[in-house]
């Protein structure tokens, strides 16, 4: 008899797991997958660029349609919500959202890939018409429809993280007057404040009014219950459309109801094979889990499709009787605002302090190409290293075209626990159209190594 696998969630982690298990085990596994939304296997990261107009059709964000998954032997049931998990009986209760029918499905193994949901602050008026969270294709379609039908003129984006910054630029490109309100000292708080200040200036450079150190206290509406302004601790900001860019939280309501282990950030906790701790036949991956940061040694919630796809592949291997592991992350991410590229990996200064490291930091300014080569632009690299050992702890980059993907060199060095002294000798590619003779990462490593040596001399 075939192993029966039930998958909850049909995006990156869930369908990567299902596809990998089916690819390896074939008819030895029977897979039923449930998705409460209308789309499967799509790029949520591409939604701001679709809203901005860089991508003309939402269909281009679909990696694999429900029909394609079914053709590959996966029984994928769209617009069907799993409402209950019964671990003891080995079954789930599901409801067809279109037809209203409820039923149960048995499983030998369960994969939880329920993703994350946008943070909606419990503030007055947050559910008003014209207030949008952006997490799914349906969310993006709803915002675009509102921009077309209501024709708002003034937008407020609450939160200056990745989604907030990307959506602010998208709304500017639709011709709206845009204000970003952020409780932090600088936008893009995944960077240190000194690096975030450069993002702040770039946002103002394209006409965005950025208000930092500002708390939102409510959302004010008119008689039609549509948003009219955003109330802050420093006064009200007119708005006829609002986008919430406050990040996401793990969608683990179902898991929590049956007592599956959750971490400090609300995500499921698993071992390296992506098995839920204490449950041999339950697996989890994607935005609903917490992951180990290999630099700090602490668990965190990281909602990225890169990790979700890798975790799904690992789950699929293990479900099919093969073997794979997901050891953790180093915290690598990139974004952009206008022509400014933003990248980070590893620990910020406050992360390093929280993890108990003594550290040094250096900041260097260099070029994306040889200084004499046409099109050379500026970039800033900030590097953090452990004070005496010189172990690399983190890198942040803000610069123009050609800057951001240099973060991959730093991420690889972090993964391999390299010191900044080790990094100086890295054999990186050089030609004038691509880099200065000393790549900016190597310049930062050289200065960080010198700072480490000075710290050692001071200790003696």
NORUR-V463197 format. One record per pair of residues at least 4 apart in sequence whose ideal C-beta (glycine too) atoms are under 6 Angstrom apart, sorted by the first residue. I is the first residue (numbers start at 1). J is the second residue. D is the distance in Angstrom with one decimal. If there is no record, write none. Layout:
i:j:d
I:J:D
I:J:D
This chain:
i:j:d
2:28:5.8
2:29:5.8
2:30:4.3
3:29:4.9
3:108:5.1
4:30:5.0
4:107:5.5
4:108:4.8
5:29:5.7
5:31:4.7
5:109:4.9
6:32:5.3
6:92:5.8
6:105:5.9
6:107:3.8
6:110:5.3
7:14:4.7
7:18:5.1
7:33:4.0
7:111:4.3
8:34:5.5
8:82:4.8
8:112:5.4
8:114:5.7
9:14:3.9
9:113:3.5
9:114:4.9
9:115:5.8
10:14:5.3
10:15:5.3
10:33:5.2
10:35:3.5
10:40:4.1
10:76:5.9
12:16:6.0
12:286:5.9
12:305:5.0
12:308:3.7
12:309:5.0
13:113:4.1
13:285:3.7
13:286:3.0
13:308:4.2
13:311:5.3
13:312:4.1
14:113:3.3
15:19:5.8
15:41:4.9
16:309:5.0
16:312:2.7
16:313:5.3
17:111:5.1
17:312:4.2
17:315:3.9
17:316:4.5
18:31:4.9
18:33:5.5
18:74:5.0
20:313:5.1
20:316:2.5
21:25:5.7
21:29:5.4
21:316:4.2
21:319:4.2
21:320:4.6
22:73:5.3
24:320:3.7
24:322:5.8
25:29:4.4
25:320:3.9
31:74:4.9
32:75:4.6
32:105:5.7
33:74:5.8
33:76:4.7
34:77:5.4
34:80:4.8
34:82:5.1
34:94:5.6
35:40:5.8
35:78:5.2
36:81:4.0
37:136:5.9
39:137:5.0
40:66:5.0
41:63:4.5
41:64:4.1
42:61:4.9
42:62:5.0
42:137:5.7
43:61:4.6
45:305:5.7
46:50:5.9
46:61:4.6
47:134:5.9
47:140:4.4
48:166:3.7
48:167:5.3
48:170:5.2
49:54:4.2
49:55:5.3
50:55:4.4
50:58:5.8
50:140:5.8
51:140:5.6
51:170:4.4
52:170:3.6
52:173:5.1
55:60:5.4
58:137:5.6
64:68:4.6
66:76:5.1
66:78:5.4
69:74:4.6
69:76:4.7
70:76:5.6
79:97:4.6
79:98:5.1
80:94:5.3
80:96:5.4
81:95:5.4
81:97:5.8
82:92:5.0
82:94:5.1
83:93:5.1
83:95:5.6
84:93:4.0
85:92:5.4
85:254:5.6
85:258:5.0
86:91:5.1
87:258:5.5
90:106:5.7
90:107:5.6
91:104:5.0
91:106:4.7
92:105:5.6
93:104:5.3
95:102:4.6
96:101:4.6
109:281:4.8
109:319:5.9
110:282:4.9
111:283:4.8
111:315:6.0
112:255:5.8
112:284:4.3
113:285:5.7
113:286:4.8
114:251:4.4
114:288:4.7
115:251:5.3
115:286:5.8
115:287:4.5
115:288:5.9
116:248:3.8
116:250:5.5
116:251:5.5
116:287:3.7
116:303:5.0
117:251:4.9
118:133:3.3
118:135:4.8
118:244:5.9
118:248:5.5
119:246:4.2
119:247:5.3
119:249:5.7
120:126:5.6
123:218:5.0
124:218:4.2
125:218:5.5
125:219:3.2
125:221:5.5
126:219:5.6
128:219:5.5
128:221:4.6
128:225:5.7
128:227:4.8
129:225:5.6
129:226:4.3
130:226:4.9
130:227:4.0
130:241:5.0
131:227:5.5
131:242:4.5
132:143:4.8
132:243:5.3
133:244:4.8
134:139:4.9
134:163:6.0
135:139:5.4
145:149:5.9
146:150:5.1
147:174:5.8
152:240:3.9
152:241:3.9
154:177:5.0
154:238:5.1
154:239:5.4
154:240:5.5
155:171:4.6
155:176:4.5
155:178:4.9
155:241:4.9
156:179:5.0
156:230:4.6
156:237:5.5
156:239:4.0
156:242:5.0
157:164:5.0
157:167:5.6
157:168:4.6
157:180:4.7
157:243:4.8
157:245:5.3
158:181:5.4
158:216:5.4
158:244:5.3
159:164:4.1
159:245:3.6
159:246:4.1
160:164:4.8
160:180:5.4
160:182:3.6
160:187:3.1
161:245:5.9
161:247:5.6
162:335:5.0
163:167:5.8
163:245:4.4
164:245:2.7
165:337:5.2
167:243:4.8
167:245:5.8
168:178:5.2
168:180:5.1
168:208:5.3
169:337:5.6
171:176:4.6
171:178:4.9
172:178:5.2
172:206:5.8
172:207:6.0
178:208:5.0
179:209:4.3
179:237:5.4
180:208:5.8
180:210:5.0
181:211:5.1
181:214:5.2
181:216:5.8
182:187:5.5
182:212:5.2
183:215:5.3
184:189:4.3
185:193:5.0
185:212:5.7
185:213:5.9
186:193:4.6
186:196:3.1
186:197:5.4
186:200:5.5
186:212:5.9
187:196:5.8
187:199:5.3
187:200:5.5
188:196:4.8
188:199:4.6
190:344:5.7
191:195:4.0
191:196:4.7
191:344:5.8
191:396:5.2
192:348:5.2
192:349:5.3
195:382:5.7
195:396:4.9
195:398:5.4
198:398:4.6
200:210:5.4
202:337:5.2
202:338:5.9
202:340:4.2
203:208:4.2
203:210:5.2
203:337:5.7
204:210:5.9
206:338:5.0
214:232:5.1
214:234:5.7
215:233:4.7
216:230:5.9
216:232:5.5
217:231:5.1
218:231:4.2
219:227:5.8
219:230:6.0
220:228:5.3
220:229:4.6
220:231:5.6
221:225:5.1
221:227:5.9
221:228:5.7
222:226:5.8
222:228:4.8
227:239:5.7
227:242:5.3
229:236:4.4
229:238:5.1
229:239:5.6
230:237:4.8
230:239:5.2
231:236:5.1
248:303:5.1
249:266:5.7
250:266:4.8
250:267:4.0
250:288:4.7
250:301:5.9
251:288:5.5
252:256:5.3
252:262:5.8
252:266:5.9
252:268:5.9
252:288:5.4
255:260:4.2
255:268:5.6
256:262:6.0
260:276:5.5
261:269:4.7
261:277:4.9
262:266:5.8
263:267:5.4
263:269:4.9
263:290:4.1
263:299:5.2
265:290:5.5
265:301:4.0
267:289:4.9
267:290:3.7
267:301:4.9
268:276:5.8
268:284:4.4
268:288:5.7
268:289:4.7
269:277:5.1
269:290:5.9
270:274:4.9
270:275:5.8
270:276:5.5
270:284:5.5
270:289:5.8
271:275:5.1
272:325:4.0
272:326:6.0
272:327:5.8
273:318:5.0
273:325:5.8
274:283:5.3
274:285:5.1
274:311:5.4
274:314:5.1
274:315:4.8
274:326:5.9
275:283:5.7
276:282:4.3
276:284:5.3
283:315:4.7
284:289:5.1
285:289:6.0
285:311:3.3
285:312:5.2
285:315:5.4
286:308:3.8
287:303:4.2
290:299:4.5
290:301:5.4
291:302:5.7
291:328:5.7
291:329:5.1
292:299:5.8
292:328:3.7
293:298:5.5
293:300:5.4
293:331:5.9
294:328:4.4
294:330:5.5
295:330:5.6
295:346:5.0
295:347:5.5
295:414:5.9
296:347:5.9
296:355:4.0
302:329:5.8
307:311:5.9
310:326:5.9
311:326:5.2
314:324:4.3
314:326:4.7
317:322:4.1
317:324:3.8
330:345:5.6
330:346:5.7
330:411:5.6
330:414:4.3
330:415:5.8
331:345:5.9
331:346:5.8
332:345:4.0
332:411:4.4
333:344:5.9
334:343:4.5
334:404:4.5
335:342:4.7
336:341:5.1
339:400:5.9
341:399:5.9
341:403:4.6
341:404:3.6
342:398:5.5
343:397:4.3
343:404:4.2
343:407:3.8
344:396:4.6
345:395:5.5
345:407:5.3
345:410:5.2
345:411:4.4
345:414:6.0
346:393:5.5
346:394:3.1
346:414:5.0
347:351:3.8
347:352:4.5
347:393:4.9
347:394:4.1
352:357:4.3
352:359:4.8
352:393:5.3
357:386:5.6
358:387:4.0
359:384:5.3
359:386:5.8
359:387:5.4
359:393:5.8
360:385:5.7
360:387:5.5
360:451:4.1
360:455:5.7
361:384:4.8
362:383:5.5
362:447:4.3
362:448:4.9
362:451:5.6
363:382:4.7
364:381:5.2
364:443:5.1
364:444:4.8
364:447:5.9
365:380:5.2
366:440:3.8
366:443:5.5
367:371:5.3
367:376:4.7
367:436:5.5
368:377:4.7
368:379:5.6
368:402:3.6
368:403:5.8
369:373:4.4
369:376:4.2
369:433:5.9
370:432:3.7
370:436:5.5
371:376:5.7
373:432:4.5
373:433:5.8
377:400:3.4
379:399:2.5
379:403:4.0
379:440:5.8
380:398:5.1
381:397:5.3
381:440:4.9
381:444:4.4
382:396:4.5
383:395:5.2
383:444:4.1
383:448:4.7
384:393:4.5
384:394:4.4
385:390:5.4
385:392:5.7
385:393:5.9
385:420:4.7
385:448:4.7
385:452:5.7
386:391:4.3
386:393:5.9
387:455:4.9
388:456:5.8
390:419:4.0
390:420:5.1
390:421:5.3
390:452:4.2
391:419:5.4
392:413:5.2
392:414:5.7
392:418:5.7
392:420:5.6
395:410:3.7
397:403:5.3
397:407:5.6
399:403:3.1
406:441:5.5
409:441:5.0
413:418:4.2
413:423:5.4
418:422:4.2
418:423:5.7
420:445:4.6
420:448:4.0
420:449:4.6
421:449:4.6
423:445:3.8
424:445:5.1
424:446:5.3
428:439:4.8
430:435:5.4
430:437:5.8
435:439:4.9
438:442:5.3
438:443:5.1
